[in-house]
């Protein structure tokens, strides 16, 4: 005997009839009383975009119901549902839940048609396309990042939204109807891939931030990795055109326009160039795999566009040591460099010419210029068959070219010796191994510079202990938040700015990227940073030397200027509109200030138009120097002559602070005239053992109460102070009573005139009395006799 047992299950659906042996309890037989319909759901959908033909594909993940039970189609579109009288398949399912704002997304069928084909005549073509394209991109990236839940988790979406020419991701995917010259965005595979790519970017971030522009580039990269085509969303417009292209020459920071889709093309272009480079090296399938791994790994770091090159190399690194290169750096670095990313700038190569510039050079010999071709380890940089040219000019004159000697990875040449006081600019080009490299990276537009000769420091500010007393102001443009953008602090490496100061930690710069700002100057503004007034005293030939990191558009659009006492003394190049100034390293910049006298005030100015905004000025170690000429080194500006003791004129001054200082002499003019040089008059004081910067006091015993004119002239052994300026090193004085001859003799000895006579042969100083009045000659002729008589006693 057997027992008949009936049970019900929900998953799988069943009304089970089981026969059990009455004595042993063993199951003898069973069957499911529910009858099933087995079939396949397919869809005829657009082949990438409307008008490109159609393709019929299995529908994975669709929900099939018979009113009482529901199943989900497998990867081949197959289903097995309990038998019923009518069935419906729809996209309101897991993991993808689609809604059509214009109507139902379901398809009804019956048992006579167990293999329904969804198409534009019986369903929503936008929903069909979107569902198919979403499944494609999810499946593809599930294989790349299998541990990321986003590739398999539930995702909601809406098609046929009553708007046009756009789509968006906000945690769900949303697509607009056709109109305004645009196709229905849910029917374009590239757009669906792109919007899903936004979510991929967001879900992958582990550290860093979600950057909108990079996310647009990430969406575009998702699309071309699916299609293998640089044209993004062909057929987007009803005219047939594509939306944009990943195969572009957009560069950072010159093409940043602060619109995320446009700015994102920089990153998309770098990724496309990486991908195509890898195709050449590894073939298509491997290139897709490598690029996909690189892409998803680098997004975990949450980069922005500028730092994407760093994250790309970190993602590619296989041993935790970037110094020995990464497996695919030879493809990554040039691809990103071609879009202005990384220290190589826009070189479209893995290599750059490294050069360490100096701000000052000796006038006695040619200036050697050494360059080294540098690039990712293991990428090869031998330029043995290469050539090079060093271009230089003096004082803003005509450029001259000299050849470089190129050996292996090194290039060297020299600039002919230049006279002291010369301002020299230079740049170099090295060609070889199919590459053309410039130093600096933008060549003649932002050349290196140096000053020839020894210098004296007047003032230097490194901005470490304080801001140097610099002030800033918005001179023109709307005064909105952040418009006056000069900041003192540590650079943050945004919008082309440096990541570190030239020295120490702090700099001055336009928008250093604090408080949520992006590091770029604003449009239609005029900002100025003004330094403190620098007192020059007697100094002449003052010039500016500072360290510069400047990124600014061609001066046809934006002008970066340096002013001295409100006069422009330097500005960036006015070119053909593409000759931008793009520093990629800290560079010394020497600027002739036009020989200001008395004082000078330096300012850094930036005027922007309404177009592209870059990083602007970043300045450090700002100094005012003067040439170390005799006049600048030996100047005295506080000489005074006044009434001294009985029969004497008191003389006071401060010795020069700059050496060498071999001697100091004070000269008294003839006939009341003022001396014009160290030999124009009678030497009344002479000293050689003198201390730099020491205060000096002397007395001159005079034969009358007349007013005498004196001048002090320090000397360095080869030259004397070359000017005589009343109020600086020239003054007049008199004695209340005349000195006696004996007093004159004693004072002369005390004032070092014996040493002067021994060195120069005459206390009258190198023939300085030529043409002098007879009375003076007679008086001074007595002095040696008096001195001799004094010694003989």
C-alpha positions in Angstrom: 0.0 0.0 0.0 1.1 3.6 -0.6 0.1 7.0 0.6 -0.5 10.0 -1.8 1.0 13.2 -0.3 0.3 16.7 -1.8 2.6 19.7 -1.1 3.1 23.2 -2.5 6.3 25.2 -3.1 6.8 28.8 -4.2 10.4 28.4 -5.5 10.4 26.5 -7.7 6.7 26.8 -8.2 5.0 23.4 -7.7 2.0 21.4 -6.7 3.8 18.2 -5.8 2.2 14.8 -5.7 4.3 12.3 -3.9 3.7 8.5 -3.3 5.1 7.1 -0.1 5.3 3.3 0.8 3.0 2.8 3.8 5.3 0.3 5.5 8.8 1.5 4.8 8.1 5.3 4.4 10.2 5.4 1.3 9.2 7.7 -1.6 8.1 5.6 -4.4 7.4 8.3 -7.0 6.5 12.0 -7.4 5.5 14.6 -10.0 4.6 18.2 -10.2 1.0 18.8 -11.0 1.8 22.3 -12.3 2.5 22.4 -16.0 5.2 24.9 -17.3 5.6 27.0 -20.3 9.2 27.0 -21.5 10.4 29.7 -23.9 12.8 32.4 -24.8 12.3 36.2 -24.8 14.2 38.1 -27.4 14.3 41.8 -28.5 14.8 43.5 -31.7 16.7 46.7 -30.8 18.7 49.4 -32.4 22.2 48.5 -33.4 24.0 51.1 -31.2 21.8 54.0 -32.4 18.6 54.7 -34.4 19.1 54.5 -38.1 22.0 52.1 -37.8 19.9 49.0 -38.4 18.5 46.6 -35.8 19.8 43.5 -34.0 17.8 40.7 -32.3 19.3 39.6 -29.0 18.2 37.5 -26.0 16.7 39.5 -23.2 18.5 38.7 -20.0 16.8 39.6 -16.7 13.3 40.2 -17.9 10.5 39.2 -15.6 7.9 36.7 -17.1 4.7 36.2 -15.2 1.5 34.3 -15.6 -0.5 36.2 -13.0 0.3 33.7 -10.2 4.0 33.1 -10.6 7.0 35.0 -11.9 10.5 34.0 -13.2 13.5 35.9 -14.5 15.0 35.1 -17.9 18.5 33.8 -18.0 21.5 35.0 -20.0 20.1 33.4 -23.1 16.6 34.9 -22.6 15.2 31.5 -21.5 12.4 31.0 -19.0 10.3 28.2 -17.5 7.1 29.5 -16.0 4.0 27.6 -14.6 1.5 27.0 -17.3 -1.3 29.5 -17.6 -3.6 31.1 -20.1 -1.7 34.4 -20.6 1.7 35.7 -19.9 3.5 39.0 -19.7 7.2 39.9 -19.8 8.4 43.3 -18.6 11.4 45.2 -17.4 10.0 45.8 -13.9 12.4 43.2 -12.5 15.5 42.7 -10.6 18.3 43.6 -11.1 17.2 46.3 -13.6 13.9 48.0 -13.1 12.8 50.2 -16.0 9.9 52.5 -16.1 8.6 54.3 -19.2 7.2 57.7 -18.4 5.1 57.5 -21.6 3.4 54.2 -20.9 3.7 50.4 -20.2 6.9 48.5 -20.6 5.3 45.1 -20.6 4.7 42.6 -23.5 1.7 40.2 -23.4 1.9 36.8 -25.1 0.2 33.4 -24.7 1.3 29.7 -24.8 0.9 29.6 -28.6 3.9 31.9 -28.8 6.4 30.8 -26.2 9.3 32.7 -27.9 8.1 36.3 -28.0 10.2 38.9 -29.7 9.9 42.4 -28.3 10.2 45.1 -30.8 9.1 48.6 -31.7 5.7 47.5 -32.8 4.7 45.7 -29.7 6.7 47.5 -27.0 8.6 50.6 -26.0 11.7 50.7 -28.2 13.5 53.1 -25.8 12.9 50.7 -22.9 14.0 47.7 -25.0 17.2 49.5 -26.1 18.0 50.8 -22.7 17.4 47.4 -21.1 19.6 45.5 -23.6 22.4 48.1 -23.4 22.4 48.2 -19.6 22.8 44.5 -19.5 25.6 44.6 -21.9 27.7 47.1 -20.0 26.9 45.5 -16.6 28.0 42.1 -17.8 31.2 43.5 -19.4 32.4 45.3 -16.3 31.2 42.5 -13.9 34.0 40.5 -15.5 36.5 43.4 -14.9 35.5 44.2 -11.2 33.6 41.1 -10.1 33.7 42.1 -6.5 31.9 45.4 -7.1 28.2 45.1 -6.2 27.2 47.8 -8.6 27.7 45.5 -11.6 25.0 43.1 -10.3 22.9 45.1 -7.8 19.4 46.5 -8.5 19.3 49.6 -10.7 16.3 51.7 -11.5 15.8 53.7 -14.6 13.3 55.7 -16.6 13.0 56.3 -20.3 11.1 58.7 -22.5 11.3 61.5 -20.0 9.6 64.6 -21.4 12.7 66.6 -22.3 15.3 66.3 -25.0 19.1 66.1 -25.8 20.2 64.8 -22.4 20.4 62.0 -20.0 21.6 61.8 -16.4 22.6 59.5 -13.5 21.5 60.3 -10.0 21.7 56.8 -8.5 19.2 55.8 -11.2 19.6 56.1 -15.0 17.3 58.5 -16.9 16.9 59.1 -20.6 15.0 61.8 -22.6 12.7 61.7 -25.5 13.7 62.7 -29.0 13.4 66.4 -29.9 15.2 69.6 -30.6 17.4 67.9 -33.2 18.4 65.0 -30.9 17.5 61.3 -30.9 15.9 59.6 -27.9 18.9 59.2 -25.6 17.6 55.8 -24.3 18.0 54.4 -27.8 21.7 55.3 -28.1 24.0 52.6 -26.6 26.9 55.0 -26.0 24.7 57.3 -23.9 23.4 54.3 -21.9 27.0 53.1 -21.3 28.1 56.6 -20.4 25.4 57.2 -17.8 26.0 53.8 -16.3 29.7 54.7 -16.2 28.9 57.6 -13.9 27.6 55.1 -11.4 30.7 52.9 -11.9 32.9 55.9 -11.2 31.0 56.8 -8.0 30.8 53.3 -6.7 34.5 52.6 -7.3 35.8 55.5 -5.2 37.6 54.4 -2.1 39.5 57.6 -1.3 39.7 61.1 -2.9 36.7 62.8 -4.2 34.0 62.6 -6.9 35.1 65.1 -9.6 32.4 66.0 -12.1 34.7 66.6 -15.0 36.6 63.4 -14.5 33.3 61.6 -14.2 32.2 62.8 -17.6 35.5 61.5 -19.0 35.0 58.3 -17.1 31.5 57.9 -18.8 33.1 58.5 -22.2 35.8 56.0 -21.4 33.2 53.4 -20.4 31.5 54.0 -23.8 34.6 53.6 -25.9 35.7 50.5 -24.0 32.3 49.0 -25.0 32.4 50.1 -28.6 36.1 50.3 -29.5 35.2 53.6 -31.2 36.5 57.1 -30.3 33.3 58.7 -31.7 31.0 59.0 -28.7 27.3 58.6 -29.4 27.2 58.7 -33.2 23.6 59.3 -34.2 23.0 61.5 -31.2 21.8 64.2 -33.5 19.0 63.6 -36.0 21.4 65.0 -38.6 23.6 61.9 -37.9 26.5 63.5 -36.1 28.3 62.2 -33.0 28.1 64.0 -29.7 31.9 64.3 -29.2 35.1 62.4 -29.7 37.6 60.8 -27.3 40.2 61.1 -30.1 41.0 64.8 -29.4 43.8 67.2 -28.6 42.3 68.8 -25.6 45.0 69.7 -23.1 45.2 70.6 -19.4 45.1 73.3 -18.3 44.7 75.4 -21.4 41.4 73.8 -22.5 39.7 73.9 -19.1 36.5 75.9 -19.6 34.8 74.9 -16.3 32.1 72.9 -18.1 32.3 69.3 -17.0 31.6 67.6 -20.4 34.1 69.7 -22.2 36.8 69.4 -19.5 36.1 65.7 -19.2 37.3 65.3 -22.8 40.9 65.9 -21.6 40.7 62.7 -19.4 38.8 60.8 -22.1 41.4 61.8 -24.7 44.3 60.6 -22.4 42.5 57.2 -21.9 41.8 56.8 -25.6 45.4 57.5 -26.5 46.5 55.0 -23.8 44.1 52.5 -25.3 45.2 53.0 -28.9 48.9 52.8 -27.8 48.2 49.5 -26.1 46.5 48.2 -29.2 49.7 48.8 -31.1 51.7 47.0 -28.5 49.4 44.2 -27.5 46.6 43.9 -29.9 42.9 44.8 -29.5 41.5 42.3 -27.0 44.5 42.6 -24.7 44.5 46.4 -24.9 40.8 46.4 -23.9 41.6 44.2 -20.9 44.6 46.3 -19.8 42.8 49.6 -20.3 39.7 48.4 -18.4 41.8 47.2 -15.5 43.7 50.4 -15.5 40.6 52.5 -15.7 38.7 50.8 -12.9 41.7 50.6 -10.6 42.6 54.3 -11.0 39.0 55.4 -10.2 39.4 53.9 -6.8 41.8 56.8 -5.9 39.1 59.4 -6.6 41.3 61.6 -8.8 40.5 64.8 -10.6 41.7 65.4 -14.1 45.0 66.9 -13.1 45.9 64.0 -10.7 44.6 61.3 -13.0 48.1 60.6 -14.4 49.3 59.8 -10.9 46.4 57.5 -10.2 47.0 55.8 -13.5 50.6 55.0 -12.7 49.7 53.9 -9.1 47.1 51.6 -10.6 49.6 50.2 -13.1 52.4 49.7 -10.6 53.0 46.0 -9.8 55.7 46.2 -7.1 55.1 49.3 -5.0 58.0 51.1 -6.4 57.3 53.8 -9.1 61.0 54.6 -9.4 61.6 51.4 -11.5 58.7 52.2 -13.8 55.3 50.4 -14.3 54.4 47.7 -16.8 52.6 50.1 -19.1 54.2 53.4 -18.3 55.6 53.7 -21.8 52.0 53.9 -23.1 50.4 55.8 -20.2 52.9 58.6 -19.7 53.0 59.9 -23.4 49.2 59.5 -23.7 48.6 61.6 -20.7 51.4 64.0 -21.5 49.8 64.7 -24.9 46.9 66.1 -23.0 48.9 68.3 -20.6 48.9 65.8 -17.7 52.0 65.0 -15.8 55.3 66.8 -15.6 56.1 66.2 -19.3 53.5 68.7 -20.3 52.1 68.4 -23.8 55.1 66.6 -25.3 53.1 63.6 -26.7 56.1 61.4 -25.7 57.3 59.5 -22.7 60.3 61.7 -22.4 61.2 65.3 -21.5 64.4 67.3 -21.4 65.4 67.8 -17.8 67.4 70.9 -17.0 68.3 72.6 -13.7 68.5 76.3 -14.4 70.6 78.8 -12.4 69.7 82.4 -11.8 73.2 83.9 -12.0 76.4 83.2 -14.0 80.0 84.4 -14.2 80.8 86.8 -16.9 84.4 85.5 -17.3 83.5 82.3 -19.2 80.9 80.7 -21.4 77.8 79.4 -19.7 77.5 75.6 -20.0 74.0 74.3 -20.5 73.5 70.7 -19.7 70.3 68.8 -20.4 69.2 65.2 -19.8 66.5 63.3 -21.6 64.4 61.7 -18.9 61.4 59.4 -19.0 59.8 56.3 -17.5 62.3 53.6 -16.6 62.6 50.9 -19.3 61.1 53.0 -22.1 64.4 53.7 -23.8 65.7 57.2 -24.3 68.9 56.8 -26.3 69.3 59.8 -28.6 72.7 58.8 -29.9 71.7 59.8 -33.5 70.0 62.9 -32.3 70.6 66.6 -32.7 69.9 69.6 -30.6 69.8 73.4 -30.8 70.3 75.9 -28.0 68.7 79.2 -28.6 69.6 82.3 -26.6 69.4 86.0 -26.6 70.7 88.9 -24.6 68.7 91.8 -23.2 65.6 90.9 -25.2 67.5 91.1 -28.6 67.6 88.7 -31.5 67.7 84.9 -30.9 70.9 83.2 -31.7 71.3 79.4 -32.2 74.2 77.2 -31.2 74.3 73.4 -31.7 74.0 71.0 -28.8 76.2 67.9 -28.5 73.9 64.9 -28.1 75.3 61.7 -26.6 73.0 59.0 -25.4 70.5 60.7 -23.1 72.6 63.8 -22.5 72.8 67.0 -24.5 75.1 69.9 -23.8 76.1 73.2 -25.2 77.2 76.7 -24.1 76.2 80.3 -24.4 79.1 82.6 -25.2 80.5 84.7 -22.3 78.5 87.8 -21.8 79.5 91.1 -20.1 78.4 91.9 -16.6 74.9 93.2 -16.4 73.5 91.1 -19.2 70.0 89.5 -19.0 70.1 86.2 -20.9 67.1 84.1 -22.0 67.4 80.6 -23.5 65.6 77.4 -24.5 66.6 74.2 -26.2 65.2 71.6 -28.6 66.5 68.0 -28.8 65.5 65.7 -31.6 66.2 62.0 -32.0 64.7 58.6 -31.9 61.6 59.9 -33.5 61.0 62.5 -30.8 61.2 66.3 -30.5 61.7 67.5 -27.0 61.9 71.1 -25.6 63.3 72.6 -22.5 61.4 74.2 -21.0 58.4 72.3 -22.2 56.9 75.3 -24.0 60.1 76.5 -25.4 60.5 80.2 -26.4 57.2 81.1 -24.9 58.5 80.8 -21.4 62.3 80.5 -21.7 64.8 80.1 -18.8 66.7 83.2 -17.9 69.7 84.3 -15.9 71.7 87.4 -15.0 75.4 87.7 -15.8 77.7 89.0 -13.0 78.0 89.3 -9.3 75.1 90.9 -7.4 74.1 92.5 -4.1 71.0 91.5 -2.3 68.7 94.4 -1.5 65.7 92.5 -0.3 64.5 88.9 -0.5 61.2 87.3 0.7 60.8 83.6 0.9 57.3 83.9 2.5 58.0 81.3 5.2 57.9 83.4 8.4 55.3 85.8 7.1 53.7 87.0 3.8 56.6 89.5 3.2 54.3 92.5 3.6 52.7 91.8 0.2 49.2 93.1 -0.4 46.6 92.2 -3.1 43.5 93.7 -4.6 40.9 93.1 -7.3 41.4 96.0 -9.7 38.6 95.2 -12.2 35.8 92.8 -12.6 32.8 91.7 -10.5 33.7 91.4 -6.9 32.2 88.0 -6.3 33.3 85.3 -3.9 37.0 84.5 -4.6 37.4 87.2 -7.2 40.3 88.7 -5.4 42.2 85.4 -5.6 45.8 86.0 -4.4 46.6 83.7 -1.6 49.6 83.1 0.7 50.1 79.5 1.7 51.3 76.1 0.4 50.5 75.3 -3.2 48.1 72.5 -3.9 48.9 71.5 -7.4 45.6 72.4 -8.9 44.9 73.8 -12.4 48.5 73.6 -13.4 49.9 75.0 -10.1 53.0 73.4 -8.5 52.5 70.8 -5.8 55.3 72.3 -3.6 57.0 75.6 -3.0 60.3 76.4 -4.6 61.9 76.6 -1.2 60.3 75.9 2.2 56.5 75.5 2.2 54.9 78.8 1.3 54.3 80.9 -1.8 52.0 83.6 -3.1 49.7 82.6 -5.9 46.4 83.1 -7.7 43.9 80.8 -6.1 46.0 78.1 -4.4 43.0 75.8 -4.2 41.9 76.5 -0.6 38.3 76.6 0.7 36.8 74.6 -2.2 38.4 76.7 -5.0 39.9 74.9 -8.0 43.3 76.6 -8.3 42.3 78.6 -11.4 41.9 82.4 -11.7 38.5 83.7 -12.5 37.2 85.1 -15.8 37.0 88.8 -16.6 39.1 89.9 -13.6 42.2 92.0 -13.0 44.0 91.0 -9.8 47.3 92.3 -8.5 49.8 91.3 -5.9 52.0 94.3 -4.7 55.2 94.0 -2.8 56.5 96.4 -0.2 58.4 99.5 -1.2 62.1 98.6 -1.4 64.4 101.4 -0.5 67.3 101.5 -2.9 69.4 104.3 -1.5 72.4 104.8 -3.7 71.9 101.6 -5.6 71.6 101.7 -9.4 70.6 99.0 -11.9 68.1 97.2 -9.6 66.5 94.2 -11.1 64.0 91.5 -10.0 64.9 87.9 -9.6 62.3 85.4 -8.4 61.2 81.8 -8.9 58.1 81.5 -11.2 55.5 78.9 -11.9 53.0 80.6 -14.3 50.3 79.1 -16.4 48.4 81.6 -18.4 46.8 81.9 -21.8 48.5 83.6 -24.8 48.5 87.3 -24.0 46.1 87.8 -26.9 43.6 86.6 -24.3 45.1 86.8 -20.7 47.9 89.1 -19.6 50.3 88.2 -16.8 52.5 91.3 -16.1 55.2 92.5 -13.8 55.2 96.1 -12.9 57.9 98.3 -11.3 56.6 101.6 -9.8 53.4 101.1 -11.8 55.2 100.6 -15.1 55.0 97.3 -16.9 58.4 95.8 -17.3 57.4 92.2 -18.4 54.4 90.4 -19.8 53.7 87.0 -21.3 54.0 86.5 -25.0 51.4 87.9 -27.4 51.2 85.2 -30.0 48.8 83.6 -32.5 46.3 82.7 -29.8 47.9 79.3 -29.0 51.2 80.5 -27.6 50.3 80.0 -23.9 52.8 80.4 -21.1 52.9 77.0 -19.3 55.6 76.5 -16.8 56.0 72.8 -15.8 58.8 73.4 -13.3 60.0 76.2 -11.0 62.1 78.5 -13.2 64.2 81.5 -12.2 63.1 84.7 -13.9 65.3 87.8 -14.0 63.6 91.0 -15.0 65.2 94.4 -15.8 63.2 96.9 -13.8 64.4 99.9 -15.8 67.0 101.3 -13.4 64.7 102.7 -10.8 66.2 105.2 -8.3 65.5 105.8 -4.7 62.9 103.0 -4.3 61.1 100.4 -6.2 57.8 98.6 -5.7 57.2 95.4 -7.7 53.8 94.0 -8.5 52.5 90.9 -10.2 49.3 91.5 -12.2 46.9 89.2 -14.1 44.1 90.3 -16.5 41.7 87.5 -17.7 39.1 87.5 -20.4 35.9 85.5 -20.5 37.4 82.3 -22.0 39.9 79.8 -20.6 41.2 80.2 -17.0 44.4 78.5 -15.9 46.4 78.4 -12.7 47.9 81.9 -13.0 50.9 83.1 -11.0 52.7 81.2 -8.3 55.8 83.1 -7.1 58.4 82.3 -4.5 61.8 83.7 -3.2 61.1 87.1 -4.6 64.3 89.3 -4.5 65.5 92.7 -5.6 69.2 92.7 -6.5 71.7 95.2 -7.8 74.8 94.6 -9.8 77.9 94.3 -7.6 79.6 97.3 -9.3 82.0 99.5 -7.5 79.4 102.2 -7.1 76.9 99.9 -5.6 79.4 98.1 -3.3 81.3 101.2 -2.2 78.5 103.7 -1.8 78.4 106.0 1.2 75.3 108.0 1.8 75.7 109.5 5.3 78.9 111.5 5.0 78.9 114.7 7.1 81.4 117.5 7.6 80.9 119.9 10.5 82.6 122.0 13.1 85.0 119.9 15.1 87.5 120.9 17.8 89.7 123.9 17.7 90.9 124.5 14.2 89.3 121.3 12.8 86.4 120.1 10.7 84.7 117.0 12.0 84.1 114.2 9.4 81.8 111.3 10.0 80.4 108.4 7.8 79.7 104.8 7.7 81.9 102.5 5.7 80.3 100.4 2.9 78.8 97.1 4.0 79.9 95.2 0.9 83.5 94.1 0.3 86.1 94.0 -0.8 87.1 97.3 0.9 90.8 98.0 0.5 91.0 101.7 1.5 89.0 104.8 2.4 90.1 108.3 1.6 88.6 111.7 2.3 89.4 114.4 -0.2 89.1 118.1 0.4 88.3 120.2 -2.7 90.2 123.2 -3.9 89.1 126.8 -3.9 85.8 125.8 -2.2 85.0 123.4 -5.1 83.7 119.9 -4.2 85.8 116.9 -5.2 84.5 114.8 -8.1 86.8 111.8 -7.5 89.4 110.4 -5.2 92.2 112.4 -7.0 90.3 115.7 -7.3 91.6 117.6 -4.3 93.8 117.1 -1.3 93.7 113.8 0.6 93.0 114.6 4.3 92.3 111.1 5.5 93.5 107.7 4.5 93.0 104.3 6.0 93.4 100.7 4.8 92.6 98.6 7.8 89.0 99.4 7.7 86.0 97.4 8.8 82.9 96.9 6.6 79.9 98.8 7.9 81.9 100.5 10.7 81.1 104.1 11.8 84.0 106.4 11.1 85.1 109.7 12.8 88.0 111.9 11.7 89.2 115.5 12.1 90.7 117.7 9.4 92.9 120.6 10.7 92.3 123.5 8.4 94.4 126.7 7.9 91.4 129.1 7.9 87.8 129.5 8.8 86.7 129.2 5.2 84.1 126.7 4.2 85.6 123.6 2.7 84.0 120.8 0.6 84.8 117.2 1.3 84.1 113.9 -0.2 84.7 110.3 1.0 85.8 107.7 -1.6 86.1 104.1 -0.6 88.2 101.8 -2.9 88.4 98.1 -3.4 92.0 98.0 -4.7 91.1 98.3 -8.3 88.3 101.0 -8.4 86.9 103.7 -6.2 83.4 104.9 -5.7 82.7 106.7 -8.9 80.3 109.3 -8.0 80.2 112.4 -5.8 76.8 113.3 -4.6 76.1 116.1 -2.0 74.1 114.7 0.9 75.5 111.2 0.3 79.3 111.2 0.2 79.9 115.0 -0.2 79.4 117.7 2.4 80.8 121.1 3.4 82.1 122.2 6.8 84.3 124.8 8.5 86.3 125.4 11.7 85.6 128.2 14.1 89.3 129.1 14.2 92.2 128.3 12.0 94.6 125.5 13.0 98.2 126.2 13.6 100.8 124.7 11.2 101.9 122.3 14.0 98.3 121.2 14.6 97.9 120.6 10.8 101.0 118.5 10.8 99.9 116.4 13.8 96.4 115.9 12.4 97.8 114.8 9.0 99.9 112.1 10.7 96.9 111.0 12.8 94.8 110.8 9.6 97.2 108.3 8.0 98.8 110.6 5.5 102.2 109.2 6.2 100.9 105.9 5.0 99.3 107.5 2.0 102.6 109.3 1.1 104.5 106.1 1.4 102.1 104.3 -0.8 101.3 107.0 -3.4 104.4 109.3 -3.1 102.5 112.5 -2.2 99.9 113.4 0.3 98.5 115.7 -2.4 97.1 112.6 -4.1 98.1 111.6 -7.6 98.5 115.0 -9.1 95.2 116.2 -7.9 96.5 119.8 -7.5 97.1 120.4 -11.1 95.9 123.9 -11.9 95.4 124.6 -8.2 95.8 128.1 -6.7 99.3 129.2 -5.7 98.3 129.9 -2.1 97.3 126.3 -1.5 100.5 125.1 -3.2 102.6 127.3 -1.0 100.9 126.2 2.1 101.0 122.5 1.4 104.6 122.8 0.4 105.4 123.8 3.9 103.8 120.7 5.4 106.6 118.2 4.5 109.2 120.5 5.9 107.3 120.9 9.1 106.9 117.2 9.4 110.6 116.7 8.8 111.5 119.2 11.4 109.2 117.5 13.8 110.8 114.1 13.2 114.4 115.6 13.5 113.7 117.0 17.0 
